[in-house]
Amino acid sequence: MEQFSTELAEVDPVRLRIDFEFLKTLKPNINENEARKKLYEIYKKIDVALKRWIETTDKGGLAQE
């Protein structure tokens, strides 16, 4: 979960590099700035979703192991 954040400065640079290199493999001439911008948007959504999911499981909302 620490890989993602709603704050740009807190996004894990390794996570960003892995994802960007994957995208670059699919489209070698990808615009790096635009790709990073889109990845940050995705990371924000993932961060919010993970935090909600963890809050729900902590409150017993989902089946726990």
C-alpha positions as CSV (number, residue, x, y, z in Angstrom):
1,M,0.0,0.0,0.0
2,E,2.9,2.4,0.7
3,Q,3.7,2.3,-3.1
4,F,0.7,4.4,-3.9
5,S,-0.4,7.8,-2.6
6,T,-2.7,10.7,-3.2
7,E,0.3,12.9,-2.8
8,L,2.7,13.0,-5.8
9,A,5.8,13.4,-3.6
10,E,4.9,10.2,-1.7
11,V,4.5,7.8,-4.6
12,D,7.2,5.1,-4.6
13,P,9.7,6.0,-7.3
14,V,10.5,2.3,-7.9
15,R,6.8,1.6,-8.5
16,L,6.6,4.5,-10.9
17,R,9.7,3.3,-12.8
18,I,8.4,-0.3,-13.1
19,D,5.1,0.8,-14.4
20,F,6.6,3.4,-16.8
21,E,9.0,0.9,-18.2
22,F,6.2,-1.6,-18.7
23,L,4.2,1.1,-20.6
24,K,7.3,1.9,-22.6
25,T,7.7,-1.7,-23.6
26,L,4.1,-1.7,-25.0
27,K,4.5,1.7,-26.7
28,P,8.2,2.7,-27.1
29,N,7.4,6.3,-28.3
30,I,5.1,7.0,-25.3
31,N,5.2,10.6,-24.0
32,E,6.9,10.2,-20.6
33,N,5.3,13.3,-19.0
34,E,1.8,12.3,-20.1
35,A,2.3,8.7,-19.0
36,R,3.5,9.7,-15.5
37,K,0.6,12.0,-15.1
38,K,-1.8,9.2,-15.9
39,L,0.0,6.8,-13.6
40,Y,-0.3,9.3,-10.8
41,E,-4.1,9.5,-11.4
42,I,-4.3,5.7,-11.2
43,Y,-2.1,5.6,-8.1
44,K,-4.5,8.1,-6.3
45,K,-7.4,5.9,-7.1
46,I,-5.6,2.8,-5.9
47,D,-4.5,4.5,-2.7
48,V,-8.1,5.6,-1.9
49,A,-9.5,2.1,-2.7
50,L,-6.9,0.3,-0.6
51,K,-7.5,2.6,2.4
52,R,-11.2,2.1,2.2
53,W,-10.8,-1.6,1.9
54,I,-8.4,-1.7,4.9
55,E,-10.8,0.4,7.0
56,T,-13.7,-2.0,6.1
57,T,-11.7,-5.1,7.0
58,D,-10.5,-3.5,10.2
59,K,-14.2,-2.9,11.2
60,G,-15.1,-6.5,10.4
61,G,-17.0,-5.6,7.2
62,L,-15.4,-8.3,5.1
63,A,-14.5,-11.9,5.9
64,Q,-11.3,-12.1,7.8
65,E,-8.9,-15.0,7.9
